[in-house]
Amino acid sequence: MGRREKPIDPGAGPVQGSAFALRTPRGEAGSPPYRAMGAEEIHAANVGTAPKLNGRVTLVDHDPRWPLVFAAEAARVGGALTDLRHTIEHVGSTSVPGLPAKPVIDMLLTVPDPGEEATYVPVLEQLGYTLAIREPDWYQHRVLRRYDLAPGAASANLHVFPAGCEETARMLRFRDWLRAHDDDRDLYARTKRALAERTWEYLQNYADAKTGVVEEILARAAGAGEEAVDPPGADEPGARDAEGPGAER
């Protein structure tokens, strides 16, 4: 989906250089909270050349092996980061039973400061991960990828955010709501399947096109008075949930 705007310090001037942060100032009359990324922004966010899809998105039915693949991979990552305070969560469609998804395991890793890449990137590279996305102006977000993961999962995306980040709370809230509400899970599944039939230049274009239904569902969760999800790392330093509650962004 479209990228949420990072809170702006009024004295800091305009947001610069972030590929996924919104350029529309928060609070501007009539402005949406999200917007789709352009090709230039997509290229700026990628470490190296941004891969083009130029086709349809391939979705598969939910695979019961996905939570097991996540748990095994989370154990590997967690074991390699024993000297760094962190949390790990399963997020994305593969974390919600009943949702169709790309066979890619999305993992959410929180660390004290994702900008300090030396504290985690070299260690994860030894596990076969490669730094793919760098967004210093959007919560210091990073994405590392690993391929040939396990039967049933083609790859893993490891999203890195700072502990206590509001975006991680949104990801977990969305995941948990879909796990508990079949009607919205099915609405999201229908939307994904319909959009997957279209042709997209970049995979990010497909993700951005889901923004409307994602925001609709999140608004419903908020209106229902769902208890807020504490951002990972906000309470217990070093806490890690390798099997715990997972969400689609």
N, C-alpha and C positions, 0 to 999 in steps of 0.2 A: 504494500500500500504506500501511499505518499508519506513522506517523512514529516514528523511532527516538529513544529518550530521549537527550538531551544529557547528557554527564557532569556530575554535580552536585558542586559544592564543598560538602563537609559543613558548612562554617561559614556558608554563604550563605543558609540557610533554604530554604523551598519554592520551586519554580519558579513564576514568576508571569507571566501575560500572553502566553505563547506559544501560538499557535493549533495548531501541529503537534507541539510537544514533548510527550512523555508525562508524565502527572501521577503515574504509579505510580513511587515511588522505586526506583532501581536496587538490586538485591540483596535486595529484600523477598521473603521466603519465599513461593513459589507464585505470584508475580506474573509475567505475561507481559512480554516486552521491548517489545511493541507493543500498542496498542489503537486502536480506530476513533475517529474524531473525531465529536463531536456537532455539531448545527447551529449552536449558539452559537459553538463554536470555529471552525467554517468561516467564519462571518460575521466574526469578530474578525480572521482572517488576511487577509481581502480588503480591498483599498483600494477603497472604494466598496461597492456591493451585490454580494453573492455570487450569481452566476448559478445558477439552478436548471435541472436537466436534466429531471426529471419524465418520464422515458422510458428507452428502451434506449440503449446505447452503440453507435455505428456503427463497425465495424471493416472495414478493407479489406485485401486481400492485399498482401504486401510489394511496394513499387514501386521498381524499380532507380534511379529518378530521385532518391530521397530522399538518398542520400549526396552526390549532386551539388548538390542544393539546400542541404544543410548546408554543403558546402565553399564555395559562393558566399556564403552568409550569414555564415559564420565569417570570410571575408575582409573583408566589409564591416564587421563588428563589430571585428575586429582592427585594421583600418586606422583606425578612429575612436578606438581606445584606445592609440595609439602612445605616449602619455605616461604610461601606467599599466601597471605590471607585471601580467601576466595570463596565463592559459592558457584555451584553448577546446577542448572535446571534444564529440563527438556521442554522446548517450546516449539511453536509451529504446528502445522497440521498433523505431522506424524505423532504428535503428543496427544491427540484427541481421538479416542476410539470412534470409528464410524465415519471419519472424514477422509475423502479422497485426497491424495497428495502426490507431489513429486517424491520419488524415493530418495529424499535427502533429509538427513537427520539434523534439525536445527537445535543447537545447544546455546545456552545463555551462560556466559562466564562473567562474573563480576570480580574485579580486582581493585585495589586502592586507587591506582592511576593508570588507565590504559595507555596514556601518553608515554609512560616509562616502558617502552617496548622491550628494553633489555632485561626486564624482570620476568618476562614470560615467553616472548617470541622465540628466543634461541632454544629454550627447553622444549617448546611445542614443535619446533622444526625437527627435533630429534625423534619425535613421534610420527613424523610424516606430514605435518601441517605446513602450509605455505600462506604467508600474509597476502591477502587478496584485496582488501578494502581498508582505506585509511581516511577517517573523517574527523580531523582535529577540532572542528568547530561545531560538531553535533555530538555532544557528550563524550568527546574523545573516542567515538565508536571505532572499533576495528573488527574485521572479519578474517578469520583464518580458515582455510579449506583443506580437507583431506579426501582423497579419492580411494576407490577400491576398498570400501569400508568393511562390508560383511555381506553375506547372502541376504538379499532383500533390501539393501540400502546401497545406493551407488556412491554416495559421498556424505560428508558432514560439513555443515557451516557452523563455525564456532564464533558467535557474536560476543564481543568483549565490551563491557560497559563499566563505569565506576560504581562502586558500592553505593547504594542509596539513590540511584538514578531514577527519576520519575518515569522514564521510558520503559524501564524494566518492569515497573509496577503495572503499566498498561498492558504489556505483553502477557504477564501472568494473569491479570484480571480477565483478559479476553480468553485465554486458554481455559481458565477455571469456569467461566460462564458457559462456554461451549460444552465442556464436559458435563455440566449439570443441566443444560437446557437443550433437549433434542430438537425443538422447533427452530431455534436459532442455528444450531449445528447444521440442520438440514437446509435452511435458507442459505447459509454460507457455502455448503456443498454444491447447491444448485448454481449459485453465482460463479463459483470456481469452474464448474464444468462448462457453463455457457461461455465464459471468457476464454477458456482453454481451446475452444473451437475457432477462435479468431487467430489471425496471424500477427505476430509482434516482432518488432525489430530487436528489442532488448527484453530480457526477462523482467527487468525493472518496470517496463511499460505495463506488463501484465499485473505486476504487484501493485502499481499505482492505480490501476483500474478497479481494484477491489476496495479502495479507500471508502467509497460511499457506504457499502454494506457493513464494513468494519466499524465505521463511526456510528451507524444506525444501531448496531448491536451493543456497542459500548455505551451509547446513550441509554439504551433500555436497561442495561445492567446498573447504571448509575441511578436511573429513575426508580428501580426496584429496591434501592437502598442497600445494595450489596455491600458487605463489609469491605472496606478498603484493604488492598493487598500491600503489605509492607514491602518496599523494595528490597531485593536480596542484599544482605550485608548491612541492613539498617540497624539490626538488633544484635545478633550474635556474631562476633568476629570469628571468622574461620568456619562458619557453618557451611555445610555442603549437602545438597539434596540430590543424590544421583538417581532417585526413583520418583521424586516428589512431583507435586502438582506441575505439567508442561503447556505454550500458546501460539496462535498464529498472529503475525503482525499485520 
